[in-house]
Amino acid sequence: MDKRAVLEKWRQTAFLEKNTGTARGWLVDVMICIERLEKETFSLTDIYQCEGRLEQLYPENQHVRAKIRQQLQVLRDNGYLVFLGNGEYRKNAQPIDRTMS
């Protein structure tokens, strides 16, 4: 893989460094769910298909759907996703580089 492509992929997820433990785990697990959809644009309904898997990973959490929505907001705020409205999201090809601002 081209060095620039590798660096760009790393930069897209650099915001994960500031999260630790369970917080990072949730973000990474929701990102995995997004990647498994194999779509650039997806709906909240699509991502809810991972609810069962996330319930198994985090059995103490009784509000998995709310946690999924929260993680989508974090991913949006960090430029990983774009919220399109009406429960629709798009993966962002050019995430915001918060380390440079």
N, C-alpha and C positions, 0 to 999 in steps of 0.2 A: 504494500500500500504506500502511496505517496506520502512523504513526510508532512506536507501541508495538510493533507486530508486527515492524517492522524492527529495533528495539532488542533485542527478545527473541531474534530470530534471531542477531544479532551476539553477544549474551551467551552463547548456547549454544555458540559456537565460540571464545570469547575465550581459552580455555586454549591454543589453537594459537600464540598470541603468544610463549609461553615456549619453543617448539620452533623450531629453525632447520634450514635445509638439508634434507638427506635425511630426517631425522626428521620434519620437518613434511610433506615430500612424501609419505612413507608414510602418515601419518595422513590427509591430505587425500585421497589416492588410495583408501584403504580406505573413507573416508566417502562418496566418490563411488560406490563399489561398493554400499554400503549403500543409498544413495538410488536407485540404478538398479534395485534389487530392487522398489521401489514397494510395500513391505510395512512394517507397523509391527512385526511380529514375524517373525523369520527364524531360520534355523538355520545352523550352521557349514557344513553341506553347501551351503546356498544361497550363502553368501559365497565358498566355494571355486570357484564358477563364474567368478570374476574372476581365478583363478590365472594363466591364460594371459596376460591383459592385464598383470598385475603382473610376470610373468616378462619380458615385453617391455620394460616400463618400467625394470626393475631386473635386467638380465641377469647382473650380478655376484653376485646373491644366489642361493645354491643351496638355500635353505631357505624358500621363499616361504610355504608353509603355516604354518610356525612363526612367521614374521614377521606373517602375517595374525592369528594368535591373539594375538600380543604386542600388536598395534595394537588389537585388540578389548578387551584388558585395559586399555590406556591410555584408550580411549574410555569404558570402564566406570568406571574410577577417577576420571575427570573428569565423570561424570554424564551423558555423552552417550547411553550405553546402560545397560540393566539386564540383567544375566545372570540368566536364569531357571532354569538348570540343564540338564543333558543336552544341551549344545551349542545351546541356544536363547537368543536375545537379543530384546530389545524396545527400540525407540528410546524415549528418555525425553522425555516432553513437558515435564517440569520439571527440567532439568539442575541439578546442584548448582552454586551460585555460589561458587567457591573464592576469588574476589577479595574477598568480603565477610566471610569468616571469619577 
